[in-house]
Amino acid sequence: MIESRTPPRRRRNEPLWAALNSQSLMALDERIYLVDIEEKFKTTLDTQTRAGYGRMISSNYGPDNVSITLIIMVKESDRNERGRLISIINGWATFGWLTLSTRTGQRIYAHCTKKADYAAFEWSETVELTFTAYNVAFWQDIVPQQVISASVTDGSAEIWPMGQMPCYLEADVLNSGSGTVNLVQIAANGKMLRFENLGLAPGKTLKIYYDDMHFLRAEIDGVGKLSCRVANSDDDVRLKPRERNQVNLYANSAIKATIYARGLYN
C-alpha cells in the first residue's frame, strides 16, 4: 500500500531558509538573513508549419531551465566585515542539491550562476545569489515513493507516484534465489530496461538509478553494468503521476525488486 503525500508548504510568518547539500545558508553567520526567494522558469516552445493551413503548430513544449534567486540581507554596518561575510556567502554558493523553506519535501540540482555583488556595502542593501537548474529543470521529492515486489521470475508491482509530470523509474533488484541472475527486464508504460549477462550472484543487488547529473547508472557492488543493457532497451522508463503504474518484472531466476519514483514538480 502506497501512501499519497502532498508536500506541505511553509506557514505564514515562518522564517525563510535555504540549504545547499544540507548546509544551511543562515548557519554561516547569525548576521545573514534570507529575505525573499524568486523562481523563474524558462520554457522552450518548438513549432512547425501545419501543411495546407499556413499556420504554426506546437510540436514540443517544456522547461529549458529553472532559476532560483535568493535575496539576502547582511546585518553588518562595518564595510570590511560586511565584505568578509559576502565572501563567505559566495563561498557557500557552488552547486548541488538546493532545498528551500518554500519547497518543503522537495529538492533541485542547481549551479550558482550569479554570485553576490561586493558593491552592496550599505546596511540597507541586499545581495542576491542565483542558482540555475539545467539537467532536470524540475523540483523532485527528496524521499521517493517506493514499493517492494514479491520474489518472482515473472511478476509485477504497482506504484503510485506523486508529482505533476512523468518521473523516472529507479530500482534495486535483489537476487532472492539460489541461482545466478543473468537476465533482468523492468517495463512500464510501453518502455523497458533490459539487461543480459549480468552475473548477479545470490544475495547481491543490481542498483538502477540516476546520479546527480541525471545520468542513468546500473551497478553491482559499485561496478558499472550499463554495458549489459541490450540494444533494444529504452533509455528511460517513465512513470505517470498520481495514477497507478504497473511495473512488470522478468528474470531468469528469482528476484525481489524495490521500485522507486521521485515525483517531479514545476
C-alpha positions as CSV (number, residue, x, y, z in Angstrom):
1,M,0.0,0.0,0.0
2,I,1.5,3.3,-1.1
3,E,0.6,6.4,1.0
4,S,-0.2,9.5,-1.1
5,R,1.6,12.6,0.0
6,T,1.3,16.3,-0.9
7,P,4.4,18.3,0.1
8,P,3.4,20.8,2.9
9,R,4.1,24.5,2.3
10,R,5.7,27.0,4.6
11,R,3.4,28.6,7.2
12,R,2.9,32.3,7.1
13,N,5.4,34.3,9.2
14,E,7.8,31.4,9.4
15,P,11.4,32.5,8.5
16,L,12.8,31.7,5.1
17,W,15.7,29.3,4.8
18,A,17.9,27.8,2.1
19,A,20.4,24.9,2.2
20,L,22.9,23.6,-0.4
21,N,23.9,20.0,0.0
22,S,22.3,20.1,3.5
23,Q,24.5,23.1,4.6
24,S,22.3,26.0,5.8
25,L,22.9,29.5,4.4
26,M,21.9,31.1,7.6
27,A,24.1,28.9,9.7
28,L,27.1,30.5,8.1
29,D,26.7,33.5,10.4
30,E,23.9,34.9,12.5
31,R,24.0,38.2,10.7
32,I,22.9,36.6,7.4
33,Y,19.2,36.7,6.7
34,L,17.2,35.3,3.7
35,V,14.5,37.9,3.0
36,D,13.0,36.6,-0.3
37,I,13.1,33.8,-2.8
38,E,12.2,34.2,-6.5
39,E,11.7,31.3,-9.0
40,K,11.7,31.8,-12.8
41,F,11.0,29.1,-15.4
42,K,12.4,29.5,-18.9
43,T,10.4,27.4,-21.4
44,T,11.1,26.2,-24.9
45,L,8.3,26.0,-27.5
46,D,9.2,24.2,-30.7
47,T,6.9,24.9,-33.6
48,Q,6.4,23.7,-37.2
49,T,4.3,24.7,-40.1
50,R,1.0,23.0,-40.5
51,A,0.8,21.9,-44.1
52,G,-2.0,23.4,-46.1
53,Y,-3.1,25.8,-43.4
54,G,-0.3,28.4,-43.4
55,R,-0.2,28.3,-39.6
56,M,2.3,27.2,-37.0
57,I,1.6,24.4,-34.5
58,S,3.5,23.4,-31.4
59,S,5.5,20.2,-31.6
60,N,7.2,20.3,-28.2
61,Y,6.9,22.3,-25.1
62,G,8.8,22.1,-21.9
63,P,11.0,23.8,-19.4
64,D,14.5,24.7,-20.5
65,N,15.8,25.7,-17.1
66,V,14.8,26.9,-13.7
67,S,16.4,29.8,-11.9
68,I,16.1,30.5,-8.2
69,T,17.2,33.8,-6.8
70,L,18.0,34.2,-3.1
71,I,17.7,37.7,-1.8
72,I,19.9,38.1,1.3
73,M,20.3,40.8,3.9
74,V,23.7,41.1,5.7
75,K,23.1,42.9,9.0
76,E,26.6,44.3,9.5
77,S,27.4,48.0,9.2
78,D,31.2,47.7,9.1
79,R,32.2,47.6,5.4
80,N,35.2,45.4,5.8
81,E,33.3,42.9,7.9
82,R,30.4,43.1,5.6
83,G,32.7,42.3,2.7
84,R,34.0,39.3,4.5
85,L,30.5,38.0,5.1
86,I,29.6,38.4,1.4
87,S,32.8,36.4,0.6
88,I,31.6,33.6,2.9
89,I,28.2,33.6,1.2
90,N,29.8,33.4,-2.2
91,G,32.0,30.5,-1.0
92,W,28.8,28.6,0.1
93,A,27.1,29.2,-3.3
94,T,28.6,26.5,-5.5
95,F,26.4,23.6,-6.9
96,G,24.5,20.6,-5.7
97,W,21.1,19.8,-4.2
98,L,19.2,23.0,-3.2
99,T,16.4,22.9,-0.7
100,L,14.2,25.8,0.4
101,S,11.6,26.6,3.0
102,T,9.1,27.4,0.2
103,R,9.6,23.9,-1.2
104,T,9.2,21.6,1.8
105,G,10.0,18.0,0.9
106,Q,11.5,18.9,-2.4
107,R,15.0,19.5,-3.9
108,I,16.6,20.6,-7.1
109,Y,20.1,20.1,-8.5
110,A,21.4,23.5,-9.5
111,H,24.6,25.5,-10.1
112,C,25.2,29.0,-8.8
113,T,25.3,31.2,-11.9
114,K,25.4,34.6,-10.2
115,K,27.3,35.4,-7.1
116,A,26.6,38.2,-4.6
117,D,27.8,41.7,-5.6
118,Y,30.6,43.1,-3.4
119,A,29.4,46.6,-4.2
120,A,26.4,46.2,-1.9
121,F,28.2,47.6,1.1
122,E,25.3,49.6,2.7
123,W,23.4,48.2,5.6
124,S,20.0,48.7,3.7
125,E,21.2,47.0,0.5
126,T,20.5,43.4,-0.2
127,V,22.7,40.9,-2.1
128,E,21.5,38.2,-4.5
129,L,22.5,34.7,-5.5
130,T,21.1,33.0,-8.5
131,F,21.0,29.2,-8.9
132,T,20.1,27.6,-12.3
133,A,18.9,24.0,-12.8
134,Y,19.6,22.6,-16.3
135,N,19.8,18.8,-16.3
136,V,16.4,18.2,-14.8
137,A,14.5,21.5,-14.8
138,F,12.0,20.3,-12.2
139,W,11.8,20.1,-8.4
140,Q,11.8,16.5,-7.2
141,D,10.7,14.7,-4.0
142,I,13.6,14.3,-1.5
143,V,12.1,11.0,-0.3
144,P,10.8,8.8,-3.2
145,Q,7.7,6.7,-3.3
146,Q,8.7,3.0,-3.2
147,V,7.1,-0.4,-3.4
148,I,8.7,-3.8,-2.9
149,S,7.7,-6.7,-5.1
150,A,7.4,-10.4,-4.1
151,S,10.2,-12.8,-5.1
152,V,9.4,-13.6,-8.7
153,T,10.8,-14.6,-12.1
154,D,7.8,-13.2,-13.9
155,G,5.6,-10.8,-12.0
156,S,4.7,-7.2,-11.3
157,A,4.4,-4.5,-8.8
158,E,2.2,-1.3,-8.7
159,I,3.4,2.1,-7.7
160,W,1.5,5.4,-7.5
161,P,4.0,8.4,-7.9
162,M,3.3,11.9,-6.7
163,G,4.2,15.0,-8.7
164,Q,2.9,16.9,-11.7
165,M,4.6,15.2,-14.6
166,P,6.1,11.7,-15.5
167,C,9.0,10.8,-13.3
168,Y,11.8,8.3,-13.8
169,L,11.8,4.7,-12.5
170,E,14.7,3.6,-10.4
171,A,15.1,0.2,-8.8
172,D,17.2,-2.1,-6.5
173,V,17.0,-5.7,-7.9
174,L,18.0,-8.3,-5.4
175,N,18.8,-11.9,-6.4
176,S,16.5,-13.6,-4.0
177,G,17.1,-17.1,-5.3
178,S,19.9,-19.6,-5.3
179,G,21.0,-19.3,-8.9
180,T,22.9,-16.6,-10.8
181,V,20.7,-13.9,-12.4
182,N,21.9,-13.0,-15.9
183,L,18.7,-11.5,-17.3
184,V,16.7,-8.7,-15.8
185,Q,13.9,-6.8,-17.5
186,I,11.8,-4.0,-16.0
187,A,9.0,-2.5,-18.0
188,A,6.2,0.0,-17.6
189,N,4.0,2.2,-19.8
190,G,5.4,0.7,-23.0
191,K,9.1,1.2,-22.1
192,M,11.6,-1.2,-20.8
193,L,15.1,-1.6,-19.3
194,R,16.6,-5.0,-20.2
195,F,20.0,-6.3,-19.0
196,E,21.7,-9.5,-20.1
197,N,24.9,-11.4,-18.9
198,L,24.7,-9.6,-15.5
199,G,26.3,-12.4,-13.4
200,L,24.2,-11.3,-10.4
201,A,25.1,-13.7,-7.6
202,P,22.6,-14.8,-4.9
203,G,22.1,-12.1,-2.3
204,K,23.6,-9.4,-4.5
205,T,21.8,-6.4,-5.7
206,L,21.6,-4.6,-9.1
207,K,21.1,-0.9,-8.5
208,I,19.5,1.1,-11.3
209,Y,19.5,4.8,-10.5
210,Y,20.2,8.3,-11.8
211,D,23.2,10.2,-10.5
212,D,23.3,13.9,-9.5
213,M,23.8,14.9,-13.1
214,H,20.8,12.7,-14.1
215,F,22.8,10.1,-16.0
216,L,21.4,6.6,-15.8
217,R,23.6,4.2,-13.8
218,A,23.4,0.4,-13.3
219,E,25.8,-1.1,-10.8
220,I,26.6,-4.3,-8.8
221,D,28.8,-3.7,-5.8
222,G,29.9,-0.4,-7.4
223,V,30.9,-2.0,-10.7
224,G,29.1,-0.4,-13.7
225,K,26.8,-2.7,-15.6
226,L,25.3,-0.4,-18.3
227,S,27.3,-2.4,-20.9
228,C,24.9,-5.2,-20.1
229,R,21.9,-3.2,-21.4
230,V,20.8,-4.7,-24.7
231,A,20.4,-2.7,-27.9
232,N,16.6,-2.7,-27.9
233,S,16.4,-1.4,-24.3
234,D,15.0,2.0,-23.8
235,D,16.9,4.9,-22.3
236,D,14.4,5.6,-19.5
237,V,11.2,4.2,-18.1
238,R,8.8,6.9,-17.1
239,L,6.0,6.6,-14.6
240,K,2.8,8.6,-14.8
241,P,2.0,10.9,-11.8
242,R,-1.0,10.5,-9.5
243,E,-2.1,7.2,-11.0
244,R,-1.4,3.5,-10.8
245,N,1.6,2.3,-12.7
246,Q,2.1,-1.4,-13.2
247,V,5.8,-2.3,-13.3
248,N,6.4,-5.7,-15.0
249,L,9.4,-7.7,-13.8
250,Y,11.1,-10.6,-15.6
251,A,14.3,-12.5,-14.8
252,N,15.9,-15.9,-15.5
253,S,16.0,-16.6,-11.7
254,A,14.1,-15.3,-8.7
255,I,14.4,-11.6,-8.0
256,K,12.9,-9.2,-5.5
257,A,12.7,-5.6,-6.7
258,T,12.3,-2.3,-4.8
259,I,10.9,0.2,-7.2
260,Y,11.5,3.9,-6.6
261,A,9.7,7.0,-8.0
262,R,10.6,10.6,-7.2
263,G,7.7,12.9,-8.1
264,L,8.6,15.9,-10.3
265,Y,7.1,19.4,-9.8
266,N,7.0,22.7,-11.6
